[in-house]
Amino acid sequence: MIGKSIEWFVESNKILSPNTIGFRRGQSTLDNLTNLVTQIQIGFSQSASTLSCFLDINSAYNNVLIERVVATLDKIKIGQKICRYLWAFLNERHLHIILDEYQNIITSRWTNKGLAQGDPLSPLLFNIVTLDICKCIETVAISQYADDFVLYTTNKKIQDSINKMQVVLDTMTEMLDTMGLEVQPEKSNLCIFSRGYKRHQISLKVNNSELKIVDNIKYLGMWLDKSLRWSKHINKISDKVRRYLDLLRVLAGPSWGVHPIHLRRLYISLIRSRIDYGSFLYDVSAKTHLAKLDKIQNQALRIAGGFIRSSPIHVMESEMSTPPLNIRRKYLMYKYILKAKSRENNLVISLLSEMTNAQYQRYWHNKKKPLQLVTYEETKEEIIHSTEILEMFTLNVWLSNIDIFNILETNLFCVSMSKEKYNTNVLKVQIIEEIYHKYCNWNKIFTDGSKSEMDSDKIAVFAIPSALQVLRYEVVNFMWL
């Protein structure tokens, strides 16, 4: 309940930065990845390099200062009651561990540092305590998902990027220090995304330790190589999902085994779900790389459906109701773009709008255009209802603070017994008089229901005169398990 209340307050007052994406409704890791990949591709169009710094915060949730958490909540005026409760809850937490149940041997531990592990409040509180980082850093782009921070900037001269990045790293290190946090240089990496194969000799330091330069980096579950060819990511996916094909082979059989319907469900949940993640971003990869994933799907359909080796691929896809992966990628891209357009001032849409002008550069003349750009142009004229914040956060107060007993009235003063004990005509006059005199300014909803003698047909009707609506529903019989 406290988490929902804090979430409503933070979102309705637009306290968090748009660059803070983790654990927020309507946003996901794909937003971070799409922002980064689109910015890199814009740099490719302009013959510029994108210097990216992937930072690892050392035990972020365990080391954050409780005093800073409460101070930040007080700064955004969340309320004294919530601040006092969270201080009492987080300041001294005790953990009792039973070592031997029979001999009643118990050991205890306590801590007054960090956020509680597994607590649904912890991700939200971490976003709040670090909100100044994303708001204060403006010279380079920043993307945050929980405790994963990425700083990136695009310039034609790599030295300009280095100078900007070092200043930002020093500023961010100082800000993290006030929160009890620190960057772990050994696990933080640099990656320069550029069109060519030229190796840049750069030096960026955090806490007097030089950051390592890598050609491939894993970020939020996707492998990014410095040229965005996606070969390593696709190879990693292929190696991971091939072992699940052996599982399907064990469960399948021409005259025995699991039914093809259930094998298809296993394929979708175990194999295709891994292929789908971020698939519209690597749609620009070479055909030879994408063909590896197509072969995996074809093998899975052949096993699940019991098809012989000579069965045409389009027949297997039709019989198993499974679209080709290239169509699947387009479908996922359309869903993502339409969802992004439903939010005003969305950074993804801003970047794609910028990339629309960059697509006419010479770089894209003989290359396949990014799927997110193609989809954005196709849906540009679509009229999508959009809001700056989710409509669930637009209420003036949090929903649980609304006293529904002063808003909804379901009882009439003139009716206190069953209808059989009243004169029908007299009761009708009394009800109409009370409704249209005592509740003249209220919205009225009239309900009724009926059922047949065999109880086979049950109908419920709702009439709303102010909205000129009559809703009719058929109640279907079902059994509670």
N, C-alpha and C positions, 0 to 999 in steps of 0.2 A: 504494500500500500504506500509506503514511504517512497519507494523507488518510482512508482507511477506518478506520485505527486511531484517529485523533483523533476521527472522527465517532462511532465506537462509544463512546469514553470520554465524550464530551460528552453524548450522548443517554442513555446508560445511567445516568449520574449526574445527569441533569436540570439541567445547568448553564445552558443557555440559557433565556431568558424565553419564555413562551408567545406574547408579542407579537412575537418575532423569528421571522419566517415564511420569509424567502427562503432558497432552496437547502437546504431540509430535506425529508427523505423524508415523503411522505404529505401535504404541504402545498403550497399554490400561491397565486398572486396573488388567486384568488377568495376566499380566506380573508380577506385584507386588505379587499377590496372589500365582502364581505358584512358583516363587522364594522362597517365605517364606515356603510354604507347602512342597516343595521338600527338602529344607534344614532341616526342622523338621523331615521328613521321613528318611533322611540320618542319623540324630542323633539317631532315633529309631533303625536303623540297627546296630549302633555302641554302643548301650546301653548308649547313652549320652543324656543329657537334653539340651534343647534349651531355653535360657532365652531371652524373647522378651520384649521390652519396647515400648509401643505405646504412642507417644507424641502428645499432643494437643497444638497448638500454639494459644495464645490468640489474636483473631481478627487480623489474620496475614496480610490480604490485607489492612486493615484500618490503621495499625500502622507502616508499613515499612517506613523507612526514605527515602525521595526523594533524599537527598544528597547522600546516599549510592547507590541508584539505578543508578544515573548518574555517580558516581565515578566508579562503576563496569563496566558500559558501556564504559567509557573512558579507563579503564584498559584493556579491551579486544580489544580496538582500533576499535570501531564501527564507529567512525567518529564524528567530531565536530558538523556538521549540525544536525544530529539526536539527539545528546546530548543536544544541545541548544533548539531544538524544544520540546523535552520531558520535559526539565526543565521549559520552558515557559508554557507548557500545564498542568503539574502536580503541579507546585509550588503554584499556587493560582487558585483554581477552585471555581466558584460561582454557586449556585443553587437557582433558583427563584421559589417560590411556590405560586400559586394563591389560596388564601383562599376564596375569594368571587369575582366571575367574574363580577357580576352586579355592585357592589360598588367599583370595582377595588382595592381590598385589596390584596396586595402582600407582602410576607415576603421573606427575602433573607438570605442565609447561605453561608459561604465560609470556605474552609479548605486548608491547605498547607501540609497535612500529608496523607500518604497512597496512594494506587493505586485506580484508578477510578473503582467503582463497575459496572460490566456489560461491561467494555471496553475490546474488544478482545485482546488488548495489555497486559492487566494485568497478565494473567497466564504466558505468556512468560517472562515478566519482572521479575516476582517473581522467576521463575526458574533461571534467570540469576543472580539475586541479592543473591541467596542462593547456587550458584554453588560451592563455596568454602567448604561448609559443607560436601557435598558428596565426594569431592575430598580429603579433609584433613583427614577424619575419615577412618582409615584403619584397626585398631585392631579388630573391630567388623563389621558385615555386616550392611549396611544401605539401606533403600528403601524409596524413596520419591515419593509421588503423590500429586502435588500441595502443600498444607500446611499440609499434613498427612505424618509424619515421623515415621518409625519403625526401631529400632535398635535391632539386635538379634545376638547371638553368641552361638555356640554349644561346650560343653565341658563335659567330664565325671565327673569332679569335679565342683559342682555348685559354690564353692567359687572362683574358677578361673574366672568364668563368671561374678560373682558379682564385683570382683576387676576391670576387664576390663571395665565393663559397667559403673561403677561409674566414672572412669577417663574420659570416653567418654562423659558422661552426663555433667560433669563439663566443658569440652572443648566446647561442643555444646552450653551450656548456655552462655558462654562468647562470642561466635561468634554471637549468636542471639542477644545479648545485643548491639553489635555494629551496628546492623541493625534496632534497635528500637523494637525488638520482644522479647517475653518471653514465656517460657513454662508455661502452666496452670496446676499445680500439681493436682488440684481437678478433672480434666477431663483426666489426663494421667494415664495409668494403666500398670501393669506388669503381665505377664503370663509365667509360666514355663511349657513348653511342654515336657512331659516325659511319659515313658511307664507305670510306676507303679502308685500307688495311694498315694505315700508318699508325705506328705506336707512339703515343705521347708520353714523354717523361715529365710527370707532375709530382708535386709533393704537397699533401694536405695533412695537417696534424690535428689531433684531438688529445688534450692533456699531455702534450709533448711527445705523443706517440704517432708515428706516421701510419696513415691508412693504406691498406693493401689495394692494389689495382687488379681487377679481375676482368676476364673477357666474357664470362657467363655468371649470372647471378640468379638465385631463386628468390622470388618475391611473391608472397601471398599465394604460393602453390604453383607458380608458373616460372619456367626457366626463360630468362631473357638473355639473348646473346647480343653482342655489341653492334651487329649489323641487322638485327631483327629478322634473321632468316628462319628462326624457329626450329632448326634441325634438332638441337639438343632436347628441346621440350617435347617434340613429337616422338623422338626416340625413347625418352623416359616414359612417356605414356604407353607406348607400344610394349616396352618391356614389362611394365607393371600389369597391363590388362591381359597379356598373353597367358599368364598362369591361370586366369579365370576361365580361359577356354578349356583347359584340362579339366576344370571342375564341371563344365557343361558336358564334356565327353563322358565323364564318369556317370553323370545323372541321366544321360540320354541313351536311347536304344530303339531299334526299329520295331520291336515287339514287346518291349518292357520299358520300365523307367518312368521318369517324370513326364507329365503331359506337356506338349509343345507350348501351351498357353503359359504354364508356370516357368518353363525354360526361357521364354521370351521376357517374362518379368524379371528373371534373374539377370538376363543380359542387360536389360535397361537399367537395373539398379546397380549392378556390379561393374559393368564395362562401359556402357554408353554414358552414364553419369560422369565418369572420369574423362571421357572424350569431350563431352559437352562443355566442361568448365573452361570458360574463356575461349571457346572454339572460334567465335567470330573474329577474334583478334589475330589468330594465326591463319586466317583464310588466305592471306597474301603469300603464304609460304609456297615453295616450289611444288609442282604437281607430284614429283617423285616422293616428297615427304608426305603429302596428303594421301597418296595412294597406299601408304602403309596402314593408315587408319581404315581406309575403305576395305582393305583385305581382311582386317580383323573383324569388321562388321560382317562381311560376306561369310567368313568362316563360322562366326557365331550363329548366323541365320541358317547356315547349312546344317550345323549340329542340332540346333533347337528344332528345326522343322523336319529333320530327317531326310533332307534332299540328297540326291545323288550328285556326284561331282560335275556332271554335265548339265545340271539345272541352270537355266539362265538367271542372271542376277536380278533382273527386273521382275521375274516371276517370283523369286523368293521374297523380295521386298513387298510385292503385292500380297502374297499369301500370308506373310507375317505382319502386315500392316505397319511396316517400318520404312520410313522415307530414306533416301540416300543422304549421306552425311553433308553434302554440299547444300541440299535443301534444308536440312536440319539447322545448319549454321545460319542461313538466311532467316529462318523462322525465329531463332533465338535473338538475332540482331534486331529484327522488327519489334519484338517484344521489349527489348532493352531500350531502343530509341524512343518508342512511344511512352514508355515509363519515364524516361529522362525528360521528355517534352512536357510531361504533366507537372513538373516542378519549375517554377519561374527562377530565372537567374542561375540555371544549372550550368556548372562549369563544363560538363561534357558537351553540351549544346554550344557553348561559347567557343570551345576549341574546334569543334566541327565546322562552325561558321567561319572561323579563321582559316581552316584547312580547305574550305571551298575555293577560296582565292588561290591557295597554294597548289591546287591540283593541276593548274595549267602550266606549272613549271616544267622544264625539260626533263626533270628526273622521272616524271610519271608517264612520259610519252610511250615507252615500250614496256611498262610494268603494269601489273594488275593493281587497280586502285583498291585501297582499303575498304572492306565491306561496310564499316561504320560510316564512311563518307558516302558511299553509293546509297545506302539505306536512308541516310539523313536527307539527301537530295530528293529521293523518291517520296519521302513523307513530309517534305517542307511545306507543302500546301495543305496538309491535313489539319483540320481544326480540332485541337485537343484541349479539353478543359484543363487549365493549369492553375496552381496556387503556389504562393511563396513558401508556405508551410503546409504540412498535412492538415486536412480539415478537422481531424480529430483533436488538434491542438488549438483550434480557433475559438473554442468556447471561452467566455469571460472568466470562468472558474473551472477548477478541476471537477470532473463529473461527479465524484463522490461527495462534493460539497453542496450539491443541489438537493434541497429538501423536497423530495417528490410528493410528500404528503400535502404540501401547499400548492402543488401544481396539478396533481391528478386527484379527481374526486370520482369514486365509483359507487357511492351509496346515496340514495335519495331519502330525505326525511319522511316523505309520505308513504314509503314502502318499508315496512318493518316485519311483515309476515309473508307467507307464501301467497301466490296469486289466487289460489282457490278460496281464500278467506275474505276476498274483497269483491265488491260489485264491480264488474268489468268496466261499465260506462263511467262510474264515479272515479275509479282508479285512473282511467285514461285522462280524464279532465284534470285531476290533481297532478299527475305526472307532467302533463304539458304545461300547466301553469307554473310548476316549480322550475322546470327546465328553462323556460323562456323568460322567466322573471328573475329568479335567483341567480341563474348562470347565463345571463343574456350575452355577456362579453366573452364567454368561454368557447373554445373549440369543442365541438361535440362529436363523439364517435358512437354510432349505434351498432350493436352486435346482435347476432341471432344464429341459431344452429338448428339442424334437423337431422333425423336419421330414419331409415326405413324400419319396418317391423322385423326384418331379418338381420338388421344391424350390418347390412352389407354396404350401404351407401351412407356416408356421413358428410354433411355439408356445413361449412362455417362461412358466414357473411359479415363483412364489415362495411358500414356506410359512413362516409365523412362528408356531410353536406357542404362545409366551408370549402373543401377542395374539389367538390363535384366528382367524387370518386366512390365507386362501389366495388369492393373486392370480394371475390368468391373463391373459396378453397375447398377442395375435396380431401377429406381426411382418410388416409390409407391405413388399413389395419396392419399392425406389425407386432412382433413379439420381442419383449426385452430379454436379452440373453444374460 
